[in-house]
């Protein structure tokens, strides 16, 4: 049975629309953790900075889709940028009327109103905006939600190529392709390769990656015949043994993509068990609680 097609209206945001935009976003991206969701304050800032670039779709007297955008200056040689860097952490403080690029920040369509052409209508408003401001191009990040079914069997780059060539379908990526976008880069794959290559050049024996690298790291190495040891949860912490008050082995600037390389001396760790200022293992209260391993542990001694 064909889906009923309601009357759909595309217009610019108004301040009173923001609660409806938030609800639409929650419905469209129900799998997003709450900490990644924008609230009323950020949407207020986006609207205030560039009201001409924020559009929404109305159907059945409610907001069923929206798109946000801003104008930026972007170097052709730019290798790598994050969403936070290009959007000012969602505030659109990077918006520049003198820029040459329209950046499509967010686009969402309520699940009950998908496959009605709403995303295409929102993309068309972005194209008109680009022509109005005589901009050189329009770019955007895109999710590939369907990749989770193939992670471990192929890299993200291989998955994207198959979608582009029509061998696989991905709802989000297909929507971008239908709107005329061309894939320039698979960002996560580039990021993993960068960190792995840097670690290899530094002869690292032990690596800690952000949690969101896990699937891609496994895929890259599986495709190349490599081996990656993983476990469900990996906690690297000195909190079971004495350690200096701050206990920082290496530190990078906050909110900057970077690699921290540091030497880990096992002999120094052993020494800290006896002389460090924080000693939770020594100070435990066995009269109140005891910790017992659920499985047999192998003890490794390092001279």
C-alpha positions in Angstrom: 0.0 0.0 0.0 1.5 3.4 -1.1 2.3 5.8 1.7 -0.1 8.8 1.9 1.6 11.9 0.7 0.6 14.9 2.8 1.0 18.5 1.8 4.6 19.5 2.6 5.8 23.1 3.1 9.4 24.2 3.2 10.2 27.4 5.0 12.8 29.2 7.1 12.9 28.6 10.9 11.4 30.9 13.4 12.4 31.0 17.1 9.2 29.3 18.2 10.0 26.4 15.9 13.0 25.2 17.9 11.2 22.8 20.3 9.7 21.1 17.3 13.1 20.9 15.6 14.5 19.2 18.7 11.7 16.6 18.8 12.2 15.9 15.1 15.9 15.4 15.6 15.4 13.0 18.5 13.0 10.9 16.4 15.2 10.9 13.3 18.4 10.0 15.3 17.0 7.9 18.1 20.3 5.9 18.2 22.3 9.0 19.1 23.5 9.2 22.7 21.9 12.2 24.6 25.3 14.0 24.9 25.5 14.3 21.1 22.1 15.9 20.8 21.8 19.7 20.4 19.6 21.6 22.8 17.6 24.8 22.5 20.6 27.0 23.3 22.7 25.8 20.4 19.8 26.0 18.0 19.0 29.5 19.2 22.6 30.4 18.4 22.5 28.9 14.9 19.3 30.7 14.1 20.7 34.0 15.4 24.0 33.7 13.4 22.5 32.8 10.0 18.7 32.7 9.9 18.7 32.6 6.1 20.4 29.1 6.2 18.0 27.2 8.5 15.1 25.4 6.9 12.3 23.1 8.0 9.6 21.0 6.5 6.0 21.2 7.8 3.4 18.4 7.2 0.2 17.7 9.1 0.8 20.9 11.1 4.1 19.7 12.6 7.8 19.8 11.9 8.8 16.6 10.1 12.2 17.6 8.8 14.9 20.3 9.0 18.2 21.3 7.6 20.9 23.7 9.0 23.8 25.3 7.2 26.4 28.1 7.4 28.9 29.8 5.1 32.6 29.1 5.7 36.0 29.6 4.2 37.7 26.3 3.4 41.1 25.8 2.0 41.3 23.3 -0.9 44.3 21.8 0.7 42.5 21.1 4.0 43.2 17.4 4.8 41.2 16.9 7.9 38.7 18.8 10.0 36.1 17.8 12.5 32.4 18.8 12.8 33.1 20.8 15.9 36.0 22.7 14.2 33.9 23.6 11.2 30.7 24.5 13.1 32.3 26.2 16.2 31.1 23.2 18.3 27.6 23.6 17.0 27.4 27.4 17.7 28.0 28.4 14.1 30.5 31.0 15.3 32.6 30.1 12.3 29.9 31.5 9.9 31.5 34.0 7.5 29.4 35.9 4.9 32.6 36.4 3.0 33.2 32.7 2.7 33.0 30.6 -0.5 31.5 27.4 0.8 28.1 26.4 2.1 28.4 23.8 4.8 25.4 21.5 5.3 25.6 20.9 9.0 22.5 18.8 9.9 19.6 17.3 8.0 16.9 15.1 9.5 13.5 13.7 8.5 11.1 12.2 10.9 10.9 8.4 10.4 7.1 8.6 9.8 7.7 11.0 6.9 10.7 9.5 5.2 10.7 8.4 1.5 8.4 11.3 0.6 11.0 13.5 -1.0 11.5 15.8 2.0 15.2 15.5 2.1 15.4 16.4 -1.6 13.2 19.5 -1.0 15.5 20.6 1.8 18.6 20.0 -0.4 17.0 22.1 -3.1 16.7 25.0 -0.7 20.3 24.7 0.1 21.2 24.8 -3.6 19.2 28.0 -4.0 20.9 29.5 -1.0 24.3 28.6 -2.5 23.3 30.4 -5.8 21.9 33.4 -3.9 25.2 34.0 -2.1 27.2 33.1 -5.2 29.1 30.4 -3.4 31.6 28.1 -5.0 30.4 24.8 -3.6 28.4 23.0 -1.0 29.9 20.3 1.2 28.6 18.2 4.1 29.5 15.3 6.3 27.3 12.2 6.0 26.6 9.2 8.2 26.8 5.6 6.8 24.4 3.9 9.3 24.2 0.8 7.1 27.9 0.1 7.6 27.4 -1.5 10.9 26.1 -4.6 9.1 29.4 -5.0 7.2 31.9 -3.8 9.8 34.7 -6.4 10.1 34.0 -7.7 6.6 35.1 -4.6 4.7 36.5 -1.2 5.4 34.3 1.9 5.5 35.9 3.0 2.2 35.1 -0.3 0.5 31.5 0.0 1.8 31.1 3.5 0.5 32.5 2.5 -3.0 29.9 -0.3 -3.2 27.1 2.1 -2.3 28.3 4.7 -4.9 28.5 1.9 -7.5 25.0 0.7 -6.7 26.0 -2.7 -5.2 24.7 -1.8 -1.7 22.2 0.7 -0.3 22.7 3.1 2.6 19.7 5.3 3.3 21.8 8.3 4.4 24.5 8.1 1.8 22.1 7.4 -1.0 20.2 10.5 0.0 23.3 12.6 -0.4 24.2 11.0 -3.7 20.7 11.6 -5.0 21.0 15.3 -4.1 24.1 15.6 -6.2 26.9 15.2 -3.7 30.1 13.4 -4.6 32.1 11.4 -2.0 35.5 13.1 -1.6 36.8 11.3 1.5 35.9 8.6 4.1 36.9 10.5 7.1 37.0 7.8 9.8 39.1 5.5 7.6 41.6 8.3 7.0 41.8 9.0 10.7 42.5 5.4 11.6 45.2 5.1 9.0 46.8 8.3 10.2 47.0 7.2 13.8 48.2 3.7 12.9 50.9 5.0 10.6 52.0 7.5 13.1 52.2 4.9 15.9 54.1 2.5 13.6 56.6 5.3 12.7 57.2 5.8 16.5 57.7 2.1 17.1 54.8 2.0 19.6 54.2 -1.4 21.3 50.9 -0.4 23.0 48.2 1.8 21.6 45.1 3.4 23.1 42.4 4.5 20.6 39.2 6.4 21.2 36.3 4.0 21.5 34.7 5.2 18.3 37.7 3.9 16.3 37.1 0.3 17.3 35.0 -1.0 14.3 37.1 0.9 11.8 40.4 -0.2 13.3 39.3 -3.9 13.2 38.1 -3.5 9.6 41.3 -1.9 8.3 43.5 -4.6 9.8 41.2 -7.4 8.9 41.2 -6.3 5.3 45.0 -6.2 5.2 45.5 -9.5 7.0 46.6 -8.0 10.3 45.6 -8.9 13.8 44.0 -6.7 16.4 43.4 -7.9 20.0 40.1 -6.6 21.4 37.9 -7.1 24.4 34.5 -5.9 25.3 35.8 -3.3 27.8 39.4 -2.2 28.2 40.1 0.0 31.2 43.6 1.3 31.5 44.0 3.0 34.9 46.5 3.1 37.7 43.7 3.4 40.3 44.2 -0.1 41.7 47.8 0.7 42.6 49.7 3.6 44.1 50.5 6.4 41.7 51.6 10.1 41.9 49.0 12.6 42.8 48.3 13.7 39.2 49.5 10.5 37.5 49.6 11.9 34.0 51.8 10.0 31.6 51.2 12.2 28.5 48.8 15.1 27.8 47.6 16.9 24.7 45.8 20.2 24.1 42.0 19.8 24.6 39.7 19.7 21.5 42.6 19.2 19.1 43.1 16.1 17.0 46.5 14.9 18.1 48.7 11.9 18.9 50.4 11.6 22.3 53.5 9.4 22.3 55.0 8.5 25.7 57.4 6.0 27.1 55.9 3.6 29.7 58.6 2.3 32.1 57.3 -0.8 33.9 60.1 -0.5 36.5 58.8 3.0 37.4 55.3 1.7 37.8 56.6 -1.0 40.1 58.4 1.6 42.2 55.4 3.8 42.5 53.5 1.0 44.2 55.7 1.6 47.2 56.4 5.3 47.3 53.5 7.0 45.5 51.2 9.4 47.3 47.9 7.8 46.2 47.6 4.2 47.3 44.0 2.9 46.9 45.1 -0.8 46.9 47.0 -0.3 50.2 44.1 1.7 51.7 41.3 -0.6 50.9 38.9 -1.7 53.7 38.9 -5.6 53.6 36.6 -5.5 56.6 34.0 -3.8 54.5 34.5 -5.4 51.1 36.7 -7.8 49.1 37.5 -8.0 45.4 37.9 -11.5 43.8 38.6 -12.3 40.2 35.8 -14.1 38.3 38.4 -16.0 36.2 42.0 -17.3 36.8 44.5 -14.5 36.3 48.0 -15.1 34.8 50.7 -13.3 36.6 53.5 -11.8 34.6 56.7 -10.6 36.3 58.9 -7.9 34.8 62.5 -7.5 35.9 
